[in-house]
Amino acid sequence: MTFPRKLTRGDVVRVVAPAGSRAMVTEHDHTAVIEARFAELGLTLTYGRHVDERDAFDSSAVASRVADLHDAFADPSVAAILTVIGGYNSNELLPYLDWELIRANPKIFCGYSDISALQNAILARTGLVTYSGPHWSTFGMRDHFEQTLGWFTDIMFGTEPVALAPSGTWSDDLWFIDQDKRELLPNEGWWRLRRGTAEGRLVGGNLATLSLLQGTPYMPSLDGAILFLEDDFESHPATFARNLTSLLQQPGATGVRGLAVGRFQPATRMTRPLLEQIVATQPTLEGVPVLANLDFGHTHPLATIPIGGRAGLTVTGERASLVLREH
């Protein structure tokens, strides 16, 4: 694995839009909040040439998105690359990416949701560790952003292992539409579904998006992996179950060492009993630790997790831990 260098004050972060367009995001414009946050971190934001192009799918031409990614990796002044937002189509870029360019210019690449296709493909084709974490747009959350920011800075600036812990509260509100109308919900804590202890390489992100890579040369190996998986409001329990089944039937899946599942949005109607039943049907998960209801996915706060990094997962009857050891 190749780990990009950590951020330091004075670094430049390039913002790109490999899925959804910034022009869509700025219909509810929180750019001032975002740029103030990065200024406080001592980071300078620059933007890809095509981030505001917008087509009928609220995205832009494949050539435009590829060009901005290539420019960001090739530019020696850029220390990190941050995605505007997710979407539905970042896998369109995979046949056109210059993997040798990316391998030769390792740098932080962060985003989540649909960006999981790019991140796992980068891992498979170059061995570069990338980061499932907040988008550029996520930094526009005015209030209740402290935990997300703390995890982001611990991973991006620091080198010490990061032990995740359950947040006290969480949210799934439309903060980007109305920053004054927030609803914080009490966190019931992590769901300890299967006991065990594991050490391994982290692979995963958005399950539906990761599933798009099956049968392609862009799918990373699952052998020896601790999977971390989440999905959004469009994935109801039956959909999540069949996508998990498909993933765990991939070559190398018998070598999966553990599973961490991010918090589901209420619209999915996923419950702990349903998820326990889904896990129980997976022979690959027998004897490996399974922990769920963690702070990553499409609710907030949002942890930053290194795809390709190493982690330790422990689940007992009384306690659980997920430690990001190498990031």
Number of C-alpha atoms within 10 A of each C-alpha: 12 16 17 18 15 17 21 14 13 12 17 20 22 25 27 30 31 33 28 27 26 24 18 17 17 13 10 12 16 19 15 9 15 18 17 14 16 17 14 10 16 15 20 16 19 15 17 18 15 20 23 20 18 16 13 6 12 17 26 21 16 16 11 18 25 22 18 21 22 15 17 27 24 16 11 11 12 19 24 24 26 26 27 26 25 21 18 17 18 22 20 17 19 18 10 11 16 13 16 10 14 20 17 12 17 21 25 23 27 27 26 27 26 24 30 30 29 25 28 28 22 25 22 17 16 18 19 26 26 28 27 25 28 27 21 24 23 22 19 22 15 16 10 15 15 12 16 21 19 15 20 21 15 15 23 21 14 14 13 12 15 19 13 16 15 15 18 13 15 20 18 17 15 11 17 20 12 10 14 10 10 15 12 13 11 10 15 12 15 20 19 21 22 23 20 19 18 21 18 20 26 28 28 28 32 23 24 23 24 27 17 14 20 15 10 9 12 22 20 23 18 22 17 19 27 29 22 24 23 26 24 21 13 12 20 17 17 13 14 22 19 12 18 18 17 12 18 19 14 15 13 14 18 16 16 22 28 31 24 24 24 24 24 26 20 13 12 17 12 18 13 13 10 14 17 16 13 17 20 14 12 14 12 18 20 16 13 19 23 29 24 23 21 27 27 28 27 20 18 22 26 27 24 28 28 29 26 29 23 22 23 20 24 21 22 14 10 7 10 19 17 19 16 22 18 19 28
